[in-house]
Amino acid sequence: TVLGDQARLDISARSIWNASERAYFDVRVFHAPAPSNASKSIPAMYQFHENEKKRCYNARVLEVEKGSFTPLVFSTSGGMGGEAERLVKKLASKMEYHTGQRYSDAVGYIRKRLRFEILRTTVISLRGDRGARK
């Protein structure tokens, strides 16, 4: 487990799962056709990566940060793990309540935004960030 200063979580938000509770999220994107994943089924890959993130960060978040931890696992092909899917549904229901947008439209919007952000991040990691032009 990661209990020291080297434990850095990607996202922090309040009132996602419970009112006024801080929720922490850590994102992992994996490549399903990689040789290390050859012997696993797709659901097993998502479960493996979620469990690995929980093993590393869950204890620290509960003990030190006093919040909840959710691993967000995505594949380079556009799929998402069970925990990420649960977050998408929760956010969509909150969007439906606060904005009046239909639940199905909110789910589609969130999934689309997530996929484009993953695509953008993947391109940056492959090509490098071009930064601001001078």
A tleap script that builds the chain and sets N, CA, C and O, in Angstrom:
source leaprc.protein.ff14SB
mol = sequence {
  NTHR VAL LEU GLY ASP GLN ALA ARG LEU ASP
  ILE SER ALA ARG SER ILE TRP ASN ALA SER
  GLU ARG ALA TYR PHE ASP VAL ARG VAL PHE
  HIE ALA PRO ALA PRO SER ASN ALA SER LYS
  SER ILE PRO ALA MET TYR GLN PHE HIE GLU
  ASN GLU LYS LYS ARG CYS TYR ASN ALA ARG
  VAL LEU GLU VAL GLU LYS GLY SER PHE THR
  PRO LEU VAL PHE SER THR SER GLY GLY MET
  GLY GLY GLU ALA GLU ARG LEU VAL LYS LYS
  LEU ALA SER LYS MET GLU TYR HIE THR GLY
  GLN ARG TYR SER ASP ALA VAL GLY TYR ILE
  ARG LYS ARG LEU ARG PHE GLU ILE LEU ARG
  THR THR VAL ILE SER LEU ARG GLY ASP ARG
  GLY ALA ARG CLYS
}
set mol.1.N position { 0.838 -1.188 0.000 }
set mol.1.CA position { 0.000 0.000 0.000 }
set mol.1.C position { 0.876 1.241 0.000 }
set mol.1.O position { 2.040 1.205 0.399 }
set mol.2.N position { 0.301 2.316 -0.447 }
set mol.2.CA position { 1.022 3.584 -0.513 }
set mol.2.C position { 0.471 4.481 0.589 }
set mol.2.O position { -0.649 4.983 0.496 }
set mol.3.N position { 1.278 4.675 1.636 }
set mol.3.CA position { 0.814 5.471 2.767 }
set mol.3.C position { 1.552 6.790 2.902 }
set mol.3.O position { 1.096 7.664 3.639 }
set mol.4.N position { 2.659 6.965 2.230 }
set mol.4.CA position { 3.482 8.162 2.391 }
set mol.4.C position { 3.102 9.273 1.444 }
set mol.4.O position { 2.007 9.305 0.882 }
set mol.5.N position { 4.055 10.193 1.284 }
set mol.5.CA position { 3.840 11.341 0.417 }
set mol.5.C position { 3.791 10.957 -1.059 }
set mol.5.O position { 3.309 11.733 -1.883 }
set mol.6.N position { 4.291 9.752 -1.405 }
set mol.6.CA position { 4.288 9.345 -2.804 }
set mol.6.C position { 2.896 8.934 -3.290 }
set mol.6.O position { 2.717 8.642 -4.473 }
set mol.7.N position { 1.932 8.911 -2.408 }
set mol.7.CA position { 0.566 8.564 -2.791 }
set mol.7.C position { -0.115 9.794 -3.374 }
set mol.7.O position { -0.498 10.705 -2.640 }
set mol.8.N position { -0.261 9.817 -4.664 }
set mol.8.CA position { -0.925 10.944 -5.336 }
set mol.8.C position { -2.132 10.410 -6.077 }
set mol.8.O position { -2.018 9.507 -6.906 }
set mol.9.N position { -3.259 10.960 -5.781 }
set mol.9.CA position { -4.486 10.556 -6.443 }
set mol.9.C position { -4.827 11.579 -7.515 }
set mol.9.O position { -4.509 12.761 -7.382 }
set mol.10.N position { -5.469 11.122 -8.569 }
set mol.10.CA position { -5.697 11.970 -9.735 }
set mol.10.C position { -6.817 12.992 -9.559 }
set mol.10.O position { -6.699 14.132 -10.008 }
set mol.11.N position { -7.905 12.582 -8.903 }
set mol.11.CA position { -9.102 13.433 -8.838 }
set mol.11.C position { -9.664 13.398 -7.420 }
set mol.11.O position { -9.656 12.357 -6.763 }
set mol.12.N position { -10.143 14.533 -6.965 }
set mol.12.CA position { -10.803 14.624 -5.675 }
set mol.12.C position { -12.083 15.432 -5.860 }
set mol.12.O position { -12.080 16.461 -6.536 }
set mol.13.N position { -13.169 14.969 -5.263 }
set mol.13.CA position { -14.450 15.678 -5.374 }
set mol.13.C position { -15.242 15.473 -4.084 }
set mol.13.O position { -15.017 14.514 -3.345 }
set mol.14.N position { -16.152 16.374 -3.837 }
set mol.14.CA position { -16.973 16.276 -2.633 }
set mol.14.C position { -18.410 15.930 -3.015 }
set mol.14.O position { -18.908 16.343 -4.062 }
set mol.15.N position { -19.057 15.171 -2.152 }
set mol.15.CA position { -20.489 14.828 -2.262 }
set mol.15.C position { -20.819 14.009 -3.509 }
set mol.15.O position { -21.883 14.189 -4.101 }
set mol.16.N position { -19.926 13.119 -3.910 }
set mol.16.CA position { -20.245 12.228 -5.026 }
set mol.16.C position { -21.061 11.048 -4.516 }
set mol.16.O position { -22.171 10.801 -4.987 }
set mol.17.N position { -20.506 10.321 -3.549 }
set mol.17.CA position { -21.195 9.121 -3.044 }
set mol.17.C position { -22.064 9.443 -1.838 }
set mol.17.O position { -23.184 8.945 -1.733 }
set mol.18.N position { -21.562 10.269 -0.929 }
set mol.18.CA position { -22.300 10.663 0.276 }
set mol.18.C position { -22.174 12.175 0.448 }
set mol.18.O position { -21.194 12.784 0.018 }
set mol.19.N position { -23.170 12.761 1.078 }
set mol.19.CA position { -23.177 14.217 1.275 }
set mol.19.C position { -21.963 14.646 2.092 }
set mol.19.O position { -21.680 14.067 3.141 }
set mol.20.N position { -21.253 15.651 1.618 }
set mol.20.CA position { -20.098 16.270 2.265 }
set mol.20.C position { -18.880 15.360 2.419 }
set mol.20.O position { -17.880 15.789 2.994 }
set mol.21.N position { -18.927 14.131 1.931 }
set mol.21.CA position { -17.766 13.244 2.009 }
set mol.21.C position { -16.876 13.477 0.795 }
set mol.21.O position { -17.365 13.631 -0.324 }
set mol.22.N position { -15.569 13.500 1.024 }
set mol.22.CA position { -14.621 13.666 -0.074 }
set mol.22.C position { -14.378 12.309 -0.709 }
set mol.22.O position { -14.118 11.320 -0.023 }
set mol.23.N position { -14.469 12.281 -2.030 }
set mol.23.CA position { -14.211 11.063 -2.804 }
set mol.23.C position { -12.936 11.272 -3.605 }
set mol.23.O position { -12.721 12.333 -4.192 }
set mol.24.N position { -12.092 10.245 -3.620 }
set mol.24.CA position { -10.838 10.288 -4.355 }
set mol.24.C position { -10.891 9.255 -5.466 }
set mol.24.O position { -11.418 8.157 -5.291 }
set mol.25.N position { -10.332 9.629 -6.618 }
set mol.25.CA position { -10.342 8.760 -7.787 }
set mol.25.C position { -8.930 8.682 -8.356 }
set mol.25.O position { -8.195 9.669 -8.350 }
set mol.26.N position { -8.563 7.517 -8.839 }
set mol.26.CA position { -7.292 7.351 -9.523 }
set mol.26.C position { -7.571 6.652 -10.849 }
set mol.26.O position { -8.281 5.648 -10.892 }
set mol.27.N position { -7.016 7.182 -11.913 }
set mol.27.CA position { -7.321 6.722 -13.267 }
set mol.27.C position { -6.201 5.820 -13.784 }
set mol.27.O position { -5.017 6.100 -13.595 }
set mol.28.N position { -6.599 4.746 -14.434 }
set mol.28.CA position { -5.651 3.886 -15.138 }
set mol.28.C position { -6.242 3.547 -16.501 }
set mol.28.O position { -7.415 3.190 -16.612 }
set mol.29.N position { -5.423 3.664 -17.525 }
set mol.29.CA position { -5.806 3.271 -18.879 }
set mol.29.C position { -4.882 2.138 -19.285 }
set mol.29.O position { -3.661 2.275 -19.212 }
set mol.30.N position { -5.455 1.015 -19.714 }
set mol.30.CA position { -4.637 -0.120 -20.126 }
set mol.30.C position { -4.937 -0.493 -21.566 }
set mol.30.O position { -5.990 -0.161 -22.110 }
set mol.31.N position { -3.993 -1.186 -22.166 }
set mol.31.CA position { -4.107 -1.621 -23.561 }
set mol.31.C position { -4.428 -3.116 -23.568 }
set mol.31.O position { -3.568 -3.941 -23.260 }
set mol.32.N position { -5.660 -3.457 -23.917 }
set mol.32.CA position { -6.112 -4.848 -23.846 }
set mol.32.C position { -5.296 -5.812 -24.705 }
set mol.32.O position { -5.023 -6.921 -24.245 }
set mol.33.N position { -4.888 -5.454 -25.937 }
set mol.33.CA position { -4.108 -6.402 -26.740 }
set mol.33.C position { -2.642 -6.558 -26.321 }
set mol.33.O position { -1.896 -7.271 -26.992 }
set mol.34.N position { -2.214 -5.919 -25.241 }
set mol.34.CA position { -0.827 -6.036 -24.796 }
set mol.34.C position { -0.504 -7.486 -24.435 }
set mol.34.O position { -1.383 -8.212 -23.971 }
set mol.35.N position { 0.732 -7.915 -24.638 }
set mol.35.CA position { 1.114 -9.299 -24.319 }
set mol.35.C position { 0.856 -9.681 -22.861 }
set mol.35.O position { 0.557 -10.841 -22.577 }
set mol.36.N position { 0.965 -8.740 -21.945 }
set mol.36.CA position { 0.718 -9.043 -20.527 }
set mol.36.C position { -0.743 -9.371 -20.244 }
set mol.36.O position { -1.053 -9.956 -19.206 }
set mol.37.N position { -1.634 -9.007 -21.143 }
set mol.37.CA position { -3.063 -9.270 -20.958 }
set mol.37.C position { -3.570 -10.438 -21.799 }
set mol.37.O position { -4.770 -10.714 -21.800 }
set mol.38.N position { -2.692 -11.121 -22.506 }
set mol.38.CA position { -3.099 -12.140 -23.472 }
set mol.38.C position { -3.898 -13.281 -22.849 }
set mol.38.O position { -4.795 -13.827 -23.491 }
set mol.39.N position { -3.588 -13.642 -21.623 }
set mol.39.CA position { -4.248 -14.805 -21.018 }
set mol.39.C position { -5.526 -14.439 -20.260 }
set mol.39.O position { -6.182 -15.328 -19.717 }
set mol.40.N position { -5.894 -13.171 -20.208 }
set mol.40.CA position { -7.040 -12.732 -19.416 }
set mol.40.C position { -8.221 -12.379 -20.311 }
set mol.40.O position { -8.057 -11.933 -21.446 }
set mol.41.N position { -9.405 -12.591 -19.771 }
set mol.41.CA position { -10.607 -12.118 -20.462 }
set mol.41.C position { -10.745 -10.616 -20.209 }
set mol.41.O position { -10.108 -10.074 -19.305 }
set mol.42.N position { -11.561 -9.958 -20.995 }
set mol.42.CA position { -11.741 -8.510 -20.847 }
set mol.42.C position { -12.252 -8.150 -19.443 }
set mol.42.O position { -11.667 -7.277 -18.802 }
set mol.43.N position { -13.320 -8.790 -18.944 }
set mol.43.CA position { -13.765 -8.442 -17.586 }
set mol.43.C position { -12.689 -8.699 -16.526 }
set mol.43.O position { -12.586 -7.953 -15.552 }
set mol.44.N position { -11.890 -9.750 -16.715 }
set mol.44.CA position { -10.817 -10.051 -15.754 }
set mol.44.C position { -9.745 -8.966 -15.778 }
set mol.44.O position { -9.150 -8.664 -14.743 }
set mol.45.N position { -9.491 -8.376 -16.950 }
set mol.45.CA position { -8.509 -7.296 -17.044 }
set mol.45.C position { -8.970 -6.079 -16.237 }
set mol.45.O position { -8.198 -5.501 -15.472 }
set mol.46.N position { -10.226 -5.703 -16.418 }
set mol.46.CA position { -10.759 -4.560 -15.673 }
set mol.46.C position { -10.686 -4.844 -14.174 }
set mol.46.O position { -10.254 -3.989 -13.400 }
set mol.47.N position { -11.101 -6.027 -13.766 }
set mol.47.CA position { -11.107 -6.396 -12.346 }
set mol.47.C position { -9.696 -6.399 -11.768 }
set mol.47.O position { -9.485 -5.935 -10.648 }
set mol.48.N position { -8.730 -6.916 -12.523 }
set mol.48.CA position { -7.340 -6.949 -12.068 }
set mol.48.C position { -6.819 -5.542 -11.806 }
set mol.48.O position { -6.219 -5.287 -10.762 }
set mol.49.N position { -7.042 -4.634 -12.739 }
set mol.49.CA position { -6.536 -3.267 -12.594 }
set mol.49.C position { -7.265 -2.512 -11.478 }
set mol.49.O position { -6.641 -1.735 -10.754 }
set mol.50.N position { -8.565 -2.728 -11.330 }
set mol.50.CA position { -9.302 -2.096 -10.226 }
set mol.50.C position { -8.778 -2.594 -8.884 }
set mol.50.O position { -8.545 -1.799 -7.974 }
set mol.51.N position { -8.592 -3.907 -8.759 }
set mol.51.CA position { -8.104 -4.468 -7.497 }
set mol.51.C position { -6.690 -3.990 -7.177 }
set mol.51.O position { -6.363 -3.761 -6.012 }
set mol.52.N position { -5.858 -3.841 -8.190 }
set mol.52.CA position { -4.496 -3.362 -7.973 }
set mol.52.C position { -4.497 -1.930 -7.455 }
set mol.52.O position { -3.736 -1.600 -6.546 }
set mol.53.N position { -5.336 -1.084 -8.020 }
set mol.53.CA position { -5.445 0.301 -7.544 }
set mol.53.C position { -5.974 0.335 -6.103 }
set mol.53.O position { -5.473 1.089 -5.269 }
set mol.54.N position { -6.988 -0.486 -5.821 }
set mol.54.CA position { -7.533 -0.532 -4.464 }
set mol.54.C position { -6.482 -0.997 -3.473 }
set mol.54.O position { -6.390 -0.465 -2.366 }
set mol.55.N position { -5.688 -1.987 -3.862 }
set mol.55.CA position { -4.640 -2.508 -2.982 }
set mol.55.C position { -3.624 -1.413 -2.666 }
set mol.55.O position { -3.130 -1.330 -1.541 }
set mol.56.N position { -3.316 -0.588 -3.636 }
set mol.56.CA position { -2.316 0.460 -3.440 }
set mol.56.C position { -2.832 1.662 -2.657 }
set mol.56.O position { -2.094 2.212 -1.840 }
set mol.57.N position { -4.062 2.083 -2.877 }
set mol.57.CA position { -4.520 3.381 -2.366 }
set mol.57.C position { -5.668 3.340 -1.354 }
set mol.57.O position { -5.842 4.297 -0.600 }
set mol.58.N position { -6.442 2.282 -1.314 }
set mol.58.CA position { -7.653 2.278 -0.500 }
set mol.58.C position { -7.361 2.501 0.982 }
set mol.58.O position { -8.046 3.293 1.628 }
set mol.59.N position { -6.367 1.825 1.525 }
set mol.59.CA position { -6.066 1.950 2.954 }
set mol.59.C position { -5.666 3.381 3.302 }
set mol.59.O position { -6.104 3.925 4.315 }
set mol.60.N position { -4.833 3.987 2.458 }
set mol.60.CA position { -4.385 5.355 2.730 }
set mol.60.C position { -5.548 6.334 2.716 }
set mol.60.O position { -5.646 7.199 3.586 }
set mol.61.N position { -6.421 6.201 1.740 }
set mol.61.CA position { -7.555 7.133 1.641 }
set mol.61.C position { -8.464 6.986 2.850 }
set mol.61.O position { -8.923 7.985 3.403 }
set mol.62.N position { -8.729 5.757 3.267 }
set mol.62.CA position { -9.607 5.545 4.418 }
set mol.62.C position { -8.972 6.025 5.721 }
set mol.62.O position { -9.638 6.658 6.540 }
set mol.63.N position { -7.687 5.728 5.916 }
set mol.63.CA position { -7.029 6.045 7.188 }
set mol.63.C position { -6.545 7.494 7.272 }
set mol.63.O position { -6.741 8.152 8.294 }
set mol.64.N position { -5.923 7.988 6.222 }
set mol.64.CA position { -5.303 9.320 6.275 }
set mol.64.C position { -6.260 10.409 5.798 }
set mol.64.O position { -6.435 11.424 6.471 }
set mol.65.N position { -6.868 10.199 4.658 }
set mol.65.CA position { -7.722 11.227 4.049 }
set mol.65.C position { -9.148 11.202 4.574 }
set mol.65.O position { -9.879 12.182 4.430 }
set mol.66.N position { -9.548 10.096 5.180 }
set mol.66.CA position { -10.917 9.926 5.724 }
set mol.66.C position { -11.989 10.126 4.653 }
set mol.66.O position { -13.004 10.782 4.888 }
set mol.67.N position { -11.747 9.553 3.480 }
set mol.67.CA position { -12.701 9.657 2.385 }
set mol.67.C position { -12.931 8.307 1.752 }
set mol.67.O position { -12.555 7.277 2.312 }
set mol.68.N position { -13.540 8.309 0.599 }
set mol.68.CA position { -13.767 7.064 -0.142 }
set mol.68.C position { -12.860 7.053 -1.367 }
set mol.68.O position { -12.492 8.107 -1.887 }
set mol.69.N position { -12.504 5.857 -1.823 }
set mol.69.CA position { -11.622 5.713 -2.970 }
set mol.69.C position { -12.310 4.896 -4.047 }
set mol.69.O position { -12.915 3.862 -3.763 }
set mol.70.N position { -12.216 5.360 -5.277 }
set mol.70.CA position { -12.779 4.646 -6.426 }
set mol.70.C position { -11.743 4.623 -7.539 }
set mol.70.O position { -11.321 5.677 -8.015 }
set mol.71.N position { -11.326 3.418 -7.961 }
set mol.71.CA position { -10.416 3.341 -9.105 }
set mol.71.C position { -11.207 3.462 -10.405 }
set mol.71.O position { -12.242 2.816 -10.568 }
set mol.72.N position { -10.723 4.283 -11.320 }
set mol.72.CA position { -11.370 4.448 -12.609 }
set mol.72.C position { -10.478 3.802 -13.659 }
set mol.72.O position { -9.413 4.325 -13.987 }
set mol.73.N position { -10.916 2.662 -14.185 }
set mol.73.CA position { -10.116 1.891 -15.131 }
set mol.73.C position { -10.771 1.941 -16.497 }
set mol.73.O position { -11.958 1.649 -16.645 }
set mol.74.N position { -9.980 2.317 -17.494 }
set mol.74.CA position { -10.447 2.401 -18.875 }
set mol.74.C position { -9.497 1.623 -19.764 }
set mol.74.O position { -8.328 1.439 -19.425 }
set mol.75.N position { -9.998 1.169 -20.897 }
set mol.75.CA position { -9.117 0.532 -21.879 }
set mol.75.C position { -8.914 1.497 -23.045 }
set mol.75.O position { -9.709 2.412 -23.261 }
set mol.76.N position { -7.843 1.276 -23.784 }
set mol.76.CA position { -7.556 2.148 -24.926 }
set mol.76.C position { -8.581 1.974 -26.034 }
set mol.76.O position { -8.652 2.798 -26.946 }
set mol.77.N position { -9.377 0.913 -25.968 }
set mol.77.CA position { -10.405 0.692 -26.985 }
set mol.77.C position { -11.720 1.392 -26.644 }
set mol.77.O position { -12.670 1.327 -27.423 }
set mol.78.N position { -11.788 2.062 -25.487 }
set mol.78.CA position { -12.972 2.853 -25.151 }
set mol.78.C position { -13.861 2.264 -24.084 }
set mol.78.O position { -14.854 2.889 -23.713 }
set mol.79.N position { -13.546 1.085 -23.573 }
set mol.79.CA position { -14.367 0.482 -22.528 }
set mol.79.C position { -14.001 1.024 -21.163 }
set mol.79.O position { -12.984 1.699 -21.003 }
set mol.80.N position { -14.841 0.723 -20.171 }
set mol.80.CA position { -14.570 1.160 -18.809 }
set mol.80.C position { -14.938 0.068 -17.827 }
set mol.80.O position { -15.819 -0.751 -18.089 }
set mol.81.N position { -14.250 0.064 -16.688 }
set mol.81.CA position { -14.485 -0.914 -15.644 }
set mol.81.C position { -15.780 -0.655 -14.896 }
set mol.81.O position { -16.448 0.358 -15.102 }
set mol.82.N position { -16.118 -1.588 -14.028 }
set mol.82.CA position { -17.363 -1.505 -13.268 }
set mol.82.C position { -17.450 -0.285 -12.370 }
set mol.82.O position { -18.505 0.342 -12.273 }
set mol.83.N position { -16.352 0.056 -11.716 }
set mol.83.CA position { -16.353 1.227 -10.826 }
set mol.83.C position { -16.526 2.524 -11.622 }
set mol.83.O position { -17.236 3.431 -11.188 }
set mol.84.N position { -15.884 2.607 -12.774 }
set mol.84.CA position { -16.032 3.794 -13.623 }
set mol.84.C position { -17.461 3.895 -14.144 }
set mol.84.O position { -18.026 4.987 -14.211 }
set mol.85.N position { -18.034 2.772 -14.506 }
set mol.85.CA position { -19.422 2.763 -14.983 }
set mol.85.C position { -20.374 3.218 -13.879 }
set mol.85.O position { -21.336 3.941 -14.135 }
set mol.86.N position { -20.095 2.788 -12.659 }
set mol.86.CA position { -20.918 3.196 -11.513 }
set mol.86.C position { -20.822 4.711 -11.300 }
set mol.86.O position { -21.824 5.355 -10.990 }
set mol.87.N position { -19.625 5.283 -11.465 }
set mol.87.CA position { -19.455 6.729 -11.330 }
set mol.87.C position { -20.209 7.475 -12.428 }
set mol.87.O position { -20.849 8.492 -12.162 }
set mol.88.N position { -20.135 6.975 -13.649 }
set mol.88.CA position { -20.851 7.614 -14.762 }
set mol.88.C position { -22.351 7.654 -14.468 }
set mol.88.O position { -22.999 8.677 -14.687 }
set mol.89.N position { -22.895 6.561 -13.979 }
set mol.89.CA position { -24.329 6.509 -13.662 }
set mol.89.C position { -24.693 7.475 -12.538 }
set mol.89.O position { -25.737 8.124 -12.582 }
set mol.90.N position { -23.829 7.563 -11.536 }
set mol.90.CA position { -24.081 8.476 -10.414 }
set mol.90.C position { -24.046 9.934 -10.886 }
set mol.90.O position { -24.916 10.729 -10.529 }
set mol.91.N position { -23.032 10.277 -11.691 }
set mol.91.CA position { -22.936 11.641 -12.213 }
set mol.91.C position { -24.114 11.976 -13.124 }
set mol.91.O position { -24.627 13.095 -13.098 }
set mol.92.N position { -24.537 11.008 -13.926 }
set mol.92.CA position { -25.677 11.236 -14.821 }
set mol.92.C position { -26.955 11.487 -14.024 }
set mol.92.O position { -27.756 12.347 -14.390 }
set mol.93.N position { -27.147 10.742 -12.942 }
set mol.93.CA position { -28.355 10.966 -12.135 }
set mol.93.C position { -28.303 12.336 -11.461 }
set mol.93.O position { -29.337 12.987 -11.310 }
set mol.94.N position { -27.111 12.781 -11.053 }
set mol.94.CA position { -26.983 14.126 -10.479 }
set mol.94.C position { -27.241 15.195 -11.538 }
set mol.94.O position { -27.887 16.205 -11.260 }
set mol.95.N position { -26.733 14.971 -12.760 }
set mol.95.CA position { -26.993 15.926 -13.845 }
set mol.95.C position { -28.479 15.990 -14.162 }
set mol.95.O position { -29.023 17.069 -14.399 }
set mol.96.N position { -29.132 14.840 -14.166 }
set mol.96.CA position { -30.570 14.793 -14.443 }
set mol.96.C position { -31.334 15.601 -13.395 }
set mol.96.O position { -32.242 16.362 -13.729 }
set mol.97.N position { -30.962 15.431 -12.132 }
set mol.97.CA position { -31.642 16.120 -11.041 }
set mol.97.C position { -31.408 17.629 -11.088 }
set mol.97.O position { -32.345 18.410 -10.926 }
set mol.98.N position { -30.154 18.040 -11.312 }
set mol.98.CA position { -29.811 19.462 -11.221 }
set mol.98.C position { -30.095 20.254 -12.494 }
set mol.98.O position { -30.387 21.448 -12.417 }
set mol.99.N position { -30.017 19.617 -13.659 }
set mol.99.CA position { -30.186 20.364 -14.907 }
set mol.99.C position { -31.473 20.034 -15.650 }
set mol.99.O position { -31.879 20.762 -16.555 }
set mol.100.N position { -32.112 18.934 -15.263 }
set mol.100.CA position { -33.318 18.533 -15.972 }
set mol.100.C position { -33.040 17.772 -17.257 }
set mol.100.O position { -33.967 17.410 -17.981 }
set mol.101.N position { -31.780 17.530 -17.538 }
set mol.101.CA position { -31.401 16.771 -18.732 }
set mol.101.C position { -31.826 15.309 -18.553 }
set mol.101.O position { -31.772 14.772 -17.446 }
set mol.102.N position { -32.244 14.676 -19.641 }
set mol.102.CA position { -32.627 13.270 -19.569 }
set mol.102.C position { -31.431 12.413 -19.149 }
set mol.102.O position { -30.292 12.703 -19.518 }
set mol.103.N position { -31.697 11.362 -18.379 }
set mol.103.CA position { -30.650 10.492 -17.858 }
set mol.103.C position { -29.830 9.876 -18.989 }
set mol.103.O position { -28.601 9.851 -18.920 }
set mol.104.N position { -30.494 9.382 -20.020 }
set mol.104.CA position { -29.779 8.738 -21.127 }
set mol.104.C position { -28.881 9.729 -21.869 }
set mol.104.O position { -27.786 9.367 -22.300 }
set mol.105.N position { -29.331 10.964 -22.022 }
set mol.105.CA position { -28.499 11.988 -22.659 }
set mol.105.C position { -27.288 12.336 -21.791 }
set mol.105.O position { -26.187 12.550 -22.298 }
set mol.106.N position { -27.509 12.389 -20.478 }
set mol.106.CA position { -26.411 12.697 -19.560 }
set mol.106.C position { -25.359 11.590 -19.579 }
set mol.106.O position { -24.162 11.879 -19.580 }
set mol.107.N position { -25.786 10.331 -19.595 }
set mol.107.CA position { -24.848 9.203 -19.664 }
set mol.107.C position { -24.052 9.275 -20.965 }
set mol.107.O position { -22.832 9.105 -20.954 }
set mol.108.N position { -24.718 9.520 -22.063 }
set mol.108.CA position { -24.038 9.627 -23.353 }
set mol.108.C position { -23.037 10.764 -23.381 }
set mol.108.O position { -21.933 10.609 -23.903 }
set mol.109.N position { -23.413 11.909 -22.820 }
set mol.109.CA position { -22.524 13.066 -22.779 }
set mol.109.C position { -21.272 12.762 -21.957 }
set mol.109.O position { -20.159 13.058 -22.391 }
set mol.110.N position { -21.450 12.174 -20.776 }
set mol.110.CA position { -20.315 11.873 -19.900 }
set mol.110.C position { -19.389 10.856 -20.564 }
set mol.110.O position { -18.170 11.025 -20.552 }
set mol.111.N position { -19.960 9.807 -21.139 }
set mol.111.CA position { -19.129 8.797 -21.818 }
set mol.111.C position { -18.345 9.398 -22.977 }
set mol.111.O position { -17.170 9.085 -23.168 }
set mol.112.N position { -18.989 10.252 -23.740 }
set mol.112.CA position { -18.318 10.891 -24.882 }
set mol.112.C position { -17.168 11.757 -24.409 }
set mol.112.O position { -16.074 11.693 -24.971 }
set mol.113.N position { -17.396 12.563 -23.388 }
set mol.113.CA position { -16.332 13.427 -22.866 }
set mol.113.C position { -15.163 12.604 -22.330 }
set mol.113.O position { -14.004 12.936 -22.578 }
set mol.114.N position { -15.461 11.543 -21.603 }
set mol.114.CA position { -14.400 10.682 -21.074 }
set mol.114.C position { -13.575 10.070 -22.197 }
set mol.114.O position { -12.346 10.055 -22.129 }
set mol.115.N position { -14.243 9.568 -23.226 }
set mol.115.CA position { -13.518 8.928 -24.331 }
set mol.115.C position { -12.633 9.920 -25.075 }
set mol.115.O position { -11.513 9.581 -25.458 }
set mol.116.N position { -13.114 11.127 -25.283 }
set mol.116.CA position { -12.288 12.124 -25.956 }
set mol.116.C position { -11.093 12.533 -25.094 }
set mol.116.O position { -10.003 12.758 -25.620 }
set mol.117.N position { -11.283 12.630 -23.785 }
set mol.117.CA position { -10.168 12.970 -22.900 }
set mol.117.C position { -9.128 11.858 -22.877 }
set mol.117.O position { -7.928 12.132 -22.858 }
set mol.118.N position { -9.576 10.613 -22.878 }
set mol.118.CA position { -8.632 9.489 -22.931 }
set mol.118.C position { -7.896 9.480 -24.259 }
set mol.118.O position { -6.688 9.245 -24.298 }
set mol.119.N position { -8.609 9.733 -25.342 }
set mol.119.CA position { -7.970 9.796 -26.655 }
set mol.119.C position { -6.933 10.909 -26.699 }
set mol.119.O position { -5.825 10.704 -27.194 }
set mol.120.N position { -7.280 12.078 -26.190 }
set mol.120.CA position { -6.356 13.207 -26.168 }
set mol.120.C position { -5.117 12.887 -25.346 }
set mol.120.O position { -3.999 13.197 -25.757 }
set mol.121.N position { -5.308 12.277 -24.201 }
set mol.121.CA position { -4.181 11.914 -23.345 }
set mol.121.C position { -3.297 10.872 -24.013 }
set mol.121.O position { -2.072 10.939 -23.912 }
set mol.122.N position { -3.912 9.906 -24.697 }
set mol.122.CA position { -3.146 8.876 -25.401 }
set mol.122.C position { -2.312 9.490 -26.515 }
set mol.122.O position { -1.146 9.132 -26.682 }
set mol.123.N position { -2.888 10.400 -27.274 }
set mol.123.CA position { -2.149 11.058 -28.358 }
set mol.123.C position { -0.986 11.865 -27.796 }
set mol.123.O position { 0.110 11.845 -28.357 }
set mol.124.N position { -1.214 12.571 -26.700 }
set mol.124.CA position { -0.138 13.349 -26.084 }
set mol.124.C position { 0.978 12.429 -25.608 }
set mol.124.O position { 2.155 12.756 -25.760 }
set mol.125.N position { 0.622 11.280 -25.034 }
set mol.125.CA position { 1.668 10.380 -24.543 }
set mol.125.C position { 2.447 9.757 -25.693 }
set mol.125.O position { 3.624 9.435 -25.530 }
set mol.126.N position { 1.816 9.581 -26.854 }
set mol.126.CA position { 2.514 9.013 -27.987 }
set mol.126.C position { 3.331 10.054 -28.749 }
set mol.126.O position { 4.473 9.787 -29.123 }
set mol.127.N position { 2.769 11.221 -28.980 }
set mol.127.CA position { 3.416 12.264 -29.783 }
set mol.127.C position { 4.138 13.313 -28.965 }
set mol.127.O position { 5.033 13.990 -29.470 }
set mol.128.N position { 3.760 13.451 -27.722 }
set mol.128.CA position { 4.329 14.497 -26.891 }
set mol.128.C position { 3.458 15.732 -26.940 }
set mol.128.O position { 2.739 15.969 -27.910 }
set mol.129.N position { 3.534 16.515 -25.880 }
set mol.129.CA position { 2.754 17.747 -25.811 }
set mol.129.C position { 3.478 18.820 -26.616 }
set mol.129.O position { 4.660 19.084 -26.395 }
set mol.130.N position { 2.777 19.420 -27.526 }
set mol.130.CA position { 3.395 20.449 -28.362 }
set mol.130.C position { 3.514 21.778 -27.637 }
set mol.130.O position { 4.319 22.629 -28.015 }
set mol.131.N position { 2.711 21.956 -26.595 }
set mol.131.CA position { 2.789 23.183 -25.807 }
set mol.131.C position { 2.328 24.393 -26.604 }
set mol.131.O position { 1.832 24.267 -27.724 }
set mol.132.N position { 2.496 25.546 -26.019 }
set mol.132.CA position { 2.112 26.797 -26.673 }
set mol.132.C position { 3.163 27.167 -27.708 }
set mol.132.O position { 4.365 27.065 -27.463 }
set mol.133.N position { 2.694 27.590 -28.849 }
set mol.133.CA position { 3.621 28.003 -29.910 }
set mol.133.C position { 4.140 29.401 -29.635 }
set mol.133.O position { 3.414 30.263 -29.138 }
set mol.134.N position { 5.385 29.612 -29.958 }
set mol.134.CA position { 5.985 30.927 -29.727 }
set mol.134.C position { 6.059 31.722 -31.000 }
set mol.134.O position { 6.537 32.856 -30.993 }
savepdb mol mol.pdb
quit
